[in-house]
Each structure stands twice: as C-alpha cells, then as structure tokens.
C-alpha cells in the first residue's frame, strides 16, 4: 500500500516517511518544470530583444509555483483521506490525485516551454500569437459581440480602402 494512513495505523513510520518522500519528489518535478519554463521564457525575451528580468516577473513565477504547490497539497490531503478506503478499494493505494495533478501541471509547463522555444524564431507565428492574445483580451474586456462588430467594421474599412 502506498498511502499514509495504513502505514501510520500499522506503526510503520519508516514506510510512511518513504511515501512522503515520493510525494515531495513529485512536487520537485513541478518546481523543476517551472524553473525550466522560467529559463526558456527569459531566453525567448532575449531573442525578441525585450529582455527585462524584473522582480515583478520573478515574483509571478514564485506566485505561480506557490499556487501549484497549494493545489498539490490539497490533492494530497484528499489522497490521504481516500487512503483510508484502501482496504476496500485497491485503487486508493496510490496517490492518484497527486500523480494526476503533477502530470497536468507538468504538461502545462511543457506547453509553455514549447511556446517559449518557438518565440522569436518565426516572426509570422509571433505576430499570430500576438493577434490571438489581443483578440482574447478584447473579448474578455468588451464581450464577444462588440469585438465581432469591431472586426466587421475593420474588414469593411479595409475592403473599401483596397477597392
């Protein structure tokens, strides 16, 4: 059995500590993935000629890491509670939610690293990314219908100018 309550009930603190160490190792994977994301983000900003490492940017990374760890602690607490059911349901003998949480967060960081490594290498893709982010921000700020009307007006203006 992997989770904690059965080990504690059996009085096996060594096994419990090994299990805690495995979970902490999973959490370290998330931190390492975040640091790789930070490094590739800084490299991408250098390629774009916008390299300005600020304390605000670094605090954002630390804040993101703390949010990830808070999520993982909550998932671990649920896993610990579910481990009490392990004698009845063998699926709860491993920290399913913790592993799933680490996997999801690591995938998110992997996608971010992939985006960072691509930035500054293809100007057309960078412009497209900027336009997509601008459109998403406009929709958030003004609503989808108003943004559609704005784009229709711009398209009409462009067609008139083109003719």
N, C-alpha and C positions, 0 to 999 in steps of 0.2 A: 504494500500500500504506500502511496506516495504522500498523501497529505497528512496534516499535522495532528489532528485530534486523536486518531487511533494510536499514533506513536506516543503522544502525551499520556493517554489513558493506560498504555502498557508500561509507562515509566521509562521509556527509551529516549532519553534526551539527546543522545548522540545521533540517533536516526532523525530526530526532529531537526536538529541543527544542520544536518546534511541537506535535508529538504528545504530549509530556509536558505541555505547557501545556493542551491539550484535556482530558487526563485530570484534571489539577488543577482545571480549571473544572468538570468533572463532580463532583468531590469538594466543591467550594464550594457547589454546588447542594444537596448533602446538609446541609452546615453551615447554610446559609440556611434550609432547610426546618425544621431542628431549632430554630433561633432563633425562627422564626415559631411553632412549636409551644410553645416556652417562653413567648413573649409571650401567646399565646391561653390558655395554662394559668394564667398569673398573672391575666389578665383574668377568667377563669372563677372562680378562687378569690375574687376581689374581689366578683363578682356573688353568690357563695354566702355572703359575709360571713366567709370563712375565710382572708383574705389574710394570709399569713405567709411572706414570702420569706425563706428561711433559707439559710445557706451549705451546709447538707446538701442542700437541694433543688437548688441551683445545681450542686453537685458531682455530683449524679445526672445532670444534663443533660450536664455535661462528660464524665462517665464513659460515658454512652450515645454521645456523639459520638466518643469515642476507640474504643469498640467498633465503631462503624460504620466508622471510618477503618481500623481494623485489618482488618476484613473486606474493605474495598475494596482495601487494599494486597495482601492475599493473592490476591484475584481478579485484580488487575493483574499480579502475578507469574506466575500461571497463563496469563493472556493473552499476556504477553511470551514465555513458553516456547512457547505454541501458535503465536506469530507465526513461529517458525522453520519451521513447516509451510506457511506462506502460499504458497510457490511451488507446492505440490502441491494444497492445498485453499484456494480463494479465500475461504471463509467465515472464515478466521482472519486476514484482512487488517484487520479492525476488532476493537476490544477488546470482544467480545461479552459476556464475563462481567462486565466492569466496567460496561458500559451496563446490563446486567440487574440487577446489584447496586444501582446508583444508582437505577434505576427502582423496584425493590422497596422500598428504604429510603424513597424519596420518597413512595411510595404509603402506607407505614406512617405516615409523618409527616402526610400529608394526612388520613388517617382520624383521627388523634389531634387534629388541628386542628379537624376537623368535630365531633368529640365535645366538644372544649373550647368551641366556639362555641355549642353546644346547651346546655351545662351552665348551670343557674341560670335558664333561660328557661321550662322546663316542669317543675314540681315532681313531677308523676306520673312522668315519664321519669327524673328524678333518683333517685326512690325505687326505681324498677325497676332502674336501673343499680346502685344500692347493694345491692339484694337479690341480683342476679345475681353481683356480686363477692363478697358474703358467702357465697353458696352455693358458688361456685368455691373459695373459701378453705377452707370447711368440708370439701368433698370432698377437697382436697389434704391437709388435716390429718388427717381421720378415715377417709377412704375412702368410696366411693360407697354401699355397703350400709348403713353406720352412719348416714349422712346421710339415706338413704331411710327408715330406721326412725324417725329423729328426726322427719322431716316427717310420717310416718304417725301418730305419737303426737300431734303438734301438731294435725293435722287431726281426729283422734278427739276430742281435748280441746275443740277449737273447736266441733265438731258437738254435743257434749254440752252445752256452755255455751249454745249457740244454742237448743237444744230446751227 
